[in-house]
Amino acid sequence: MDTYRLREHTIANVAEKLGGLGKTGMMKVIYLLQQVYKAPLDFEFKIYTYGPYDGDVLTYIDIAEQDGLIRLDQYEMASGSVGYRIYANTTASGSLSDDIIQAIDEIAANFSEYTARDWELAATIIYVYVAHIRNNMTANNAVMRNRVNSLKPHFTEEDISIEYDKLVSLCILDRAAAS
């Protein structure tokens, strides 16, 4: 399958398994699929305000909607701005590899209750952890707590520590840092 179709069918399958996910959540799930589960999606994530980000993911959400694979339900947020929830229109798993389907299933099993804020924290920890490992720097709970808190002071050190421990217990960080 070409990258174009792989990307939009992956988004549709994530929407099927994690229906109601917002755009921020979708961005972070796609990041996990690529960084942790090594899905060949070929996005180029950089750290951004709400964690790892590649604007092309938003483009592919729009493409998947235009192709009828997903729908975006708009809603008004408490702040008065507009948010979107993403739902699948069709089952897209038949066109994905078993590895990607299993990865999405694992993400859904471990993170189904995550809010946009939770996704931001988890993805940021993973991003910073990988950067530390690739630069031969120490990457333990204390280091991640301090580094992530300096990047994102709206997260408490306790929240960071708890999320770090969860990611360690699920072997997410080791898998993310593996080449």
C-alpha positions as CSV (number, residue, x, y, z in Angstrom):
1,M,0.0,0.0,0.0
2,D,1.3,3.4,-0.8
3,T,2.0,5.9,1.9
4,Y,-0.9,8.1,1.0
5,R,-3.4,5.3,1.5
6,L,-1.6,3.9,4.5
7,R,-1.8,7.2,6.3
8,E,-5.5,7.7,5.7
9,H,-6.5,4.1,6.4
10,T,-4.5,4.2,9.6
11,I,-6.3,7.4,10.7
12,A,-9.7,5.7,9.9
13,N,-8.7,2.6,11.9
14,V,-7.6,4.7,14.8
15,A,-11.0,6.5,14.6
16,E,-12.7,3.1,14.5
17,K,-11.0,1.9,17.7
18,L,-10.8,5.2,19.6
19,G,-14.0,6.9,18.3
20,G,-14.5,10.4,19.5
21,L,-10.8,11.2,19.6
22,G,-9.9,14.8,18.9
23,K,-7.3,16.1,16.5
24,T,-4.7,16.5,19.2
25,G,-5.3,12.9,20.4
26,M,-5.1,11.6,16.8
27,M,-1.9,13.5,16.3
28,K,-0.4,11.7,19.3
29,V,-1.7,8.3,18.4
30,I,-0.1,8.6,15.0
31,Y,3.1,9.7,16.7
32,L,3.0,6.6,18.9
33,L,2.3,4.3,16.0
34,Q,5.3,5.7,14.1
35,Q,7.8,6.2,17.0
36,V,6.9,3.2,19.3
37,Y,5.4,0.7,16.9
38,K,7.5,1.6,13.9
39,A,4.6,2.0,11.5
40,P,6.0,3.3,8.2
41,L,3.9,6.5,8.1
42,D,6.9,8.8,7.3
43,F,5.7,11.8,9.2
44,E,8.3,14.3,10.5
45,F,7.3,15.1,14.0
46,K,8.8,18.1,15.9
47,I,8.2,19.2,19.4
48,Y,5.5,21.8,19.5
49,T,3.2,23.6,22.0
50,Y,1.1,20.4,22.6
51,G,3.8,17.8,22.1
52,P,5.0,16.1,19.0
53,Y,3.4,17.6,15.9
54,D,3.4,17.3,12.1
55,G,0.9,19.4,10.2
56,D,0.7,16.7,7.6
57,V,-1.3,14.6,10.0
58,L,-4.1,17.2,9.9
59,T,-4.0,17.2,6.1
60,Y,-4.5,13.4,6.1
61,I,-7.3,13.7,8.6
62,D,-9.0,16.0,6.0
63,I,-8.1,13.6,3.2
64,A,-9.6,10.7,5.1
65,E,-12.8,12.8,5.7
66,Q,-13.0,13.8,2.0
67,D,-12.6,10.1,1.0
68,G,-15.5,9.2,3.3
69,L,-13.4,7.1,5.7
70,I,-14.1,9.3,8.7
71,R,-16.3,12.1,9.8
72,L,-15.5,15.1,11.9
73,D,-18.1,16.1,14.4
74,Q,-17.7,19.8,15.4
75,Y,-18.5,20.9,18.9
76,E,-18.1,24.1,20.9
77,M,-15.4,24.0,23.6
78,A,-15.8,25.6,27.0
79,S,-13.4,28.3,25.9
80,G,-15.7,29.2,23.0
81,S,-13.5,27.8,20.4
82,V,-14.4,24.9,18.1
83,G,-13.2,21.3,18.6
84,Y,-13.6,18.2,16.5
85,R,-14.3,14.6,17.4
86,I,-13.2,12.0,14.8
87,Y,-15.3,8.9,14.0
88,A,-14.9,6.1,11.5
89,N,-17.4,5.9,8.7
90,T,-16.2,2.5,7.6
91,T,-14.0,-0.4,8.7
92,A,-10.5,0.3,7.4
93,S,-8.6,-2.5,9.0
94,G,-8.8,-4.8,6.0
95,S,-6.3,-2.6,4.2
96,L,-3.7,-2.4,7.0
97,S,-1.0,-4.9,8.0
98,D,-1.6,-7.1,11.0
99,D,1.3,-5.3,12.8
100,I,-0.4,-1.9,12.5
101,I,-3.8,-3.3,13.5
102,Q,-2.3,-4.9,16.6
103,A,-0.5,-1.7,17.5
104,I,-3.7,0.3,17.3
105,D,-5.5,-2.4,19.4
106,E,-2.7,-2.1,22.0
107,I,-2.9,1.6,22.1
108,A,-6.7,1.5,22.4
109,A,-6.4,-1.1,25.3
110,N,-3.8,1.0,27.2
111,F,-4.9,4.6,26.5
112,S,-8.6,4.6,25.6
113,E,-9.5,6.9,28.5
114,Y,-6.9,9.6,27.6
115,T,-7.8,13.2,27.2
116,A,-6.0,15.6,24.9
117,R,-4.0,16.7,27.9
118,D,-3.0,13.1,28.7
119,W,-2.0,12.5,25.1
120,E,0.1,15.6,25.2
121,L,2.0,14.5,28.3
122,A,2.6,10.9,27.2
123,A,3.8,11.9,23.7
124,T,6.0,14.6,25.1
125,I,7.7,12.2,27.6
126,I,8.3,9.8,24.7
127,Y,9.7,12.5,22.5
128,V,12.1,13.8,25.2
129,Y,13.1,10.3,26.3
130,V,14.0,9.3,22.7
131,A,16.0,12.5,22.3
132,H,17.9,11.8,25.5
133,I,18.7,8.2,24.5
134,R,19.8,9.2,21.0
135,N,22.1,11.8,22.5
136,N,23.6,9.4,25.1
137,M,22.1,11.3,27.9
138,T,20.6,10.0,31.1
139,A,16.9,9.3,30.8
140,N,15.3,8.2,34.1
141,N,12.2,9.3,36.0
142,A,14.0,12.2,37.8
143,V,15.6,13.5,34.6
144,M,12.3,13.2,32.6
145,R,10.3,14.9,35.4
146,N,12.6,17.9,35.3
147,R,13.1,18.2,31.6
148,V,9.4,17.7,30.7
149,N,8.4,20.1,33.4
150,S,10.8,22.7,32.1
151,L,9.2,22.4,28.6
152,K,5.6,22.1,29.9
153,P,5.3,23.7,33.3
154,H,1.5,23.2,33.3
155,F,2.2,19.5,34.1
156,T,3.2,18.8,37.7
157,E,6.3,16.8,38.4
158,E,4.0,14.2,40.1
159,D,1.9,13.9,36.9
160,I,5.0,13.5,34.8
161,S,6.4,10.9,37.2
162,I,3.2,8.9,37.2
163,E,2.9,8.9,33.4
164,Y,6.6,8.1,33.0
165,D,6.2,5.1,35.2
166,K,3.2,3.9,33.2
167,L,5.1,4.2,30.0
168,V,8.0,2.2,31.5
169,S,5.7,-0.5,32.8
170,L,4.2,-0.9,29.3
171,C,7.7,-1.0,27.7
172,I,6.7,2.0,25.6
173,L,9.8,4.0,26.2
174,D,12.2,1.2,25.4
175,R,10.3,0.4,22.2
176,A,10.3,4.1,21.2
177,A,14.0,4.5,21.7
178,A,14.8,1.3,19.7
179,S,16.2,2.0,16.3
